[in-house]
Amino acid sequence: MARDVHANFYVALGVGANALWGAAFIVPYVLHDFPSELITIFRYLVYGVTSIAVLLLFGLGNARISLPIFMVANVISFCGNVGYYLFLTLGVKYSGFVYPALIIGLLPVSVILFGACQDKGKSVLGLLPGIGLIIFGIVLINLLNVNDASGLALNADHVHGIVFSLLALLLLTIYCIANARFLKSNIGISSLRWAGLLGVCALLQSLLLGLFAYVFVGHDMSVFTAYSADSLVAFMLGVVFLGVFVSYVAMWLWNVASRHISSIVAGRVLCLETIFALAYGYMLDARMPHSFELLAICLIVSGGYLVQWCAERAALEV
């Protein structure tokens, strides 16, 4: 019983992280007038500054970090933060919302499949029904939100957007797996300290992205003169929310959960990010989901639980 209580506690932490990650879709929706690369840069600047402040406050920055661990942290941070978000915004820029949403929504499937394939003595065929439900639910709920019948028409820009979105999915999958593996094999590094180190890496990478945006895109601080004072306040509040809560707090919660849950359970929990994002979207639009949207949500959740049940029956690590 105690073991089940502890397991449920760590799953709950993972759910909390996904609730915050789902809220990340609100800020770009509200700040649609601001360039996505500026939102990305300032989001991870805030995340980095917050990480440094927490490390100093709790005295977690005193211990030395070896160069190999620092390099690993940079790779994991890039995959889960700046790199992922950069490719995602490029995908949206070239192909609109539909294709990136369909592709990134497959993250639970990619994590589940990767985790199942690690046990080479087991077949993943038993997981296919649950995975199929997840895919069908994600496709259904995205297709229901296509306002234009030509929204899925392929052209050169759409192909570019699909490629960028696939790269974003690949980076996010690598982050989920590599981050969990590192935390489970390096129990001497606390989850709070690791979240801070990833934030410092994101800060450095956001500065490099800012330099890139200045040199190749021409963005500098003068770009903000085109916005009203109210818009700038909204921008500041938005990036602070993204940097502190969606990035740092969510990363910390997920780090703690990742030490104690398997990739199969993580895949099930990651399904909830889509659900939370949709719930927030419905609240912003002040409407209830339609019957087919509710059906799609039920398919996604049911698919996640079916995958875990099948994994347990197949004696995979759960």
N, C-alpha and C positions, 0 to 999 in steps of 0.2 A: 504493500500500500504506500509506504514512504517513498519507494522508488517511483511509483506512478505520480505521486504528488510533485516530486522533484522534476520529473519529465514534463509534466503539464506546466510547471512554472517556467521552464526554459522555452517550451512551445509558446507560452503566453508572451514572453519577451520577444520572440520572433514575430508574433502577430502584431505587437506594438511597433516594431520596426517597420513592418509592411504598412501599417496604418499611416505612419509618417511618410514613407516613400510614396504612398498613394496620394498624399497631400501635395507632393511636388508638382503634380499636374495643374494645381490651382494657380500657382504663381505665373507661369507662362501664359495661362489663359487670361488672367487679369492684366498682366503687363504685356499684352500682345503688341503694343506700339514700340516696345524697346527691342533692339536687335538681340537675338538669342545668344550670340557669342558674348555680349556684355553681361547678360544675366549669368552665363556660365562663369565668366572670369570673376565677377564680384561674389558669386555664390561661394566659390572655392577660396577666394581671399578671406571671406568671413569665416569659413570653415577652418582655414589655416590659423588665423589669428585666435579663434576660440580654442583650438587645440593647444597652441603655445600657452595661452592663459591658464588652461586647466593643468597642463604639465607643470607649470611654475607654481600654481596654487597648491597642488598636492605633492610637490617635490618629486615628481615622476621624471623630470628631465635631467636629474643628476647622474643617474646610472648611464654608463657608456653603452652605445649601440654599435655593434661591429659593422664594418663596411658591408659584408655579405647580407646581413639582416637589413641594413639600410637600402641596399639595392633591391632586395626582395620586396620591401615595403613600397618602394617607388613603382615597381612593376604592378603589384596588387592595387595600389592606389590609382595608378593610371587606368587599369582595367575597370575599376569600379566607380571612378569619379570622372576626371577630366576627359579621358579618352572615350569612355562610353558615351558621355553626354555630348561630346563634340560630334561623334559620328551619328548619334541620334538626331541632333539638330540639322546636320547635313542631309540626313535621310528625309526629314520633314520638309526641308527647303526644296529638295528636288522632286519629291513624289507626293507631297501632301501628307495628311495624317493617316490615311487608311493603311497603306502598306507598312509603315513603321509600327503602327499599333498592332497589326496582325503578327508581325515578325517578333517584336519585343515581347508580346504577350505569350510567346512560346518559351520564354525563359524557364518556367516550371518544368516543361517537357524536357528541355535540354539538360537541366540539372538532374532530373530523375533518371533519364537515360544514361547519363555519364556515371551516376552513382551505381546504377544496376550493372553496367558493363564492367565496373571494377571487380565485381565478383565473377571471375571468368568461368567458374564452375556452374553458374546459374544462367538460365535462359531469360531473356527479356520479353519473350512472347507473352507471358502471363500478365505483363504490365500494359500491353497494347490496348485492351478495352478501356482502361481508365485514361490512358493517354489520349485515346481517340475521343473520349467524352470531353476532355479538356480542350483539345484542338477544335472540335465541333462547336463548343460553347464560345470560344474566343472568336472564331470565324463568324458565328451567328451574330454575336453582339456587336462586332465591328461592321458587318454588312448592314445591320439595322440602323447604324448611325451614318451611313453614306447618304448624303443629301443629293448627290448627283449620280444619275445612272451611269455616267461615263467615269465615275470615280475610280474604277478599277481598270480603265483602259491603259494598255502599255504603250509607252513611247520611250525615246532615249533618256529623257529626264527621269522617268519612272524607274528605268533599269538602273540608273546611277543611284537613285534613292534606295532601291532594294539592296544594292551592294553595300551602301553605307549602313543600312539598317541591319544587315546580316553581320557586318563587322561589329556593330554595337552589341548585338546579341552574343557574338563570340566572346567579346571582351567581358561582358557581364557574367557569362557562364564561367569563364576562367576565374574571374574575381570570386564568385561564390564558392567554387571548388578549392581554389588555391588558398583563400582566406581561411576557410574551415580547416584545411589540412595544416596550415601553419599554426593556428591557434591550438589545435589538438596536440601538436608535436613540440610546442614551445610553451608549456604551462607556466614557465617562470616569468613570462611577459604578461602582465595583467591586461584585461580587455580594455580598461580605461587608457592605459598607456599606449596600447597598440592603436586604438582609435586616434589618439593624439599624434602618434608618429605618422599614420596615414594622412592626417590632416596637414601636418607639416609638409609632407611630400606633395599633397594637392596644392598647397600654397605656392611652392616652388614651380610646379607645373602650370598653375594659373598665371604666374608672372611671365613664364615663357609664352603661354598662349596670348597674353596681353601684348607682349612684344611682337608676336606674329601678327596680331590684329592691327597693330599700329603700322608695321612695315608694309604688309601686303594688302590690308583692307582700308587703311587710312583712318581707323578709329583713334581718337584721343579724347581728352576730357571735354573738349569743346562740343562734342556731340550732345552733351546734356543740356546745352543752352537752348535747344529746340523744344524742351519740355517745360510745362508749367510747374509751379512750386508743388501743387498737389500731386502731380504725376511723379515728381522726384521723391516726395515723401513716401508714396506708394512703392516706388522702386526700392528705396532704402529698407522699408519694412519687409518687402518681399524677399530680398536677398539675405537679410538677417535671418528671417524665418527659415529659408533654405539652408543657409550656412550653419546655423546653430542647431536647429531641431531636425530638419530632414537629412542633413549630412552628419553632424557630430553625434547627436543623441541617438539617431537611428542606427548609425554605424556601431556605436557602443552597445546598444541593445542586441544587435545582430551578432556582434563578436561574442558576447556572453552566451547567446543561444547556440552559436555555431560550435562551441566547445563540447556541447552535450547532446546535440541532435545529429542524426545521420543525414546524408544527402537526400535520401528518400523522403524523410520527414520535412527537410528543408524545402524540397520541391513542392510538397503539399502546402506548406505555409506560404510559399511565394505566390501561390495561386490567389491569395487574399489581396495582394497588392492591386490587382486588376479590380477586385470587388470594391475595395476602399476608394480607388480612383473614380469608379463609376458612381458610387454613393455620393462623393463630394460633388461630382459633376451634376448629379440630379438636384442636389441642394442648391447649387449655384443657379441652375436653370429653373428652380422652384417648381419642379414637377416630379411625379411618381414614374417609375419605370413601366413601360408597356408590358403586356403579358408575355410576348416573345423575348423581351429583354430579361424578364424574371426567369424564363425558361433557360436562357443562356447562362445566367448566373448560377442556377441550380446545377446545370451540366458541369460547369467549371468546378464547383465545390464538390459535387458528387464524384467527379473524375479524380480529384485529388485524394479523397478518402478511399476510392476503389484501388488506386495505385498502391497506397500504403497497405491496405488489406491483402492485396495480391502479393506484395513484397514480403509481408509477414508469413503468409502461407508458403511462400517459396523459400523461407528461412534466409532471406537477405538481411543484411544488417539494417536495423531500424532504430 
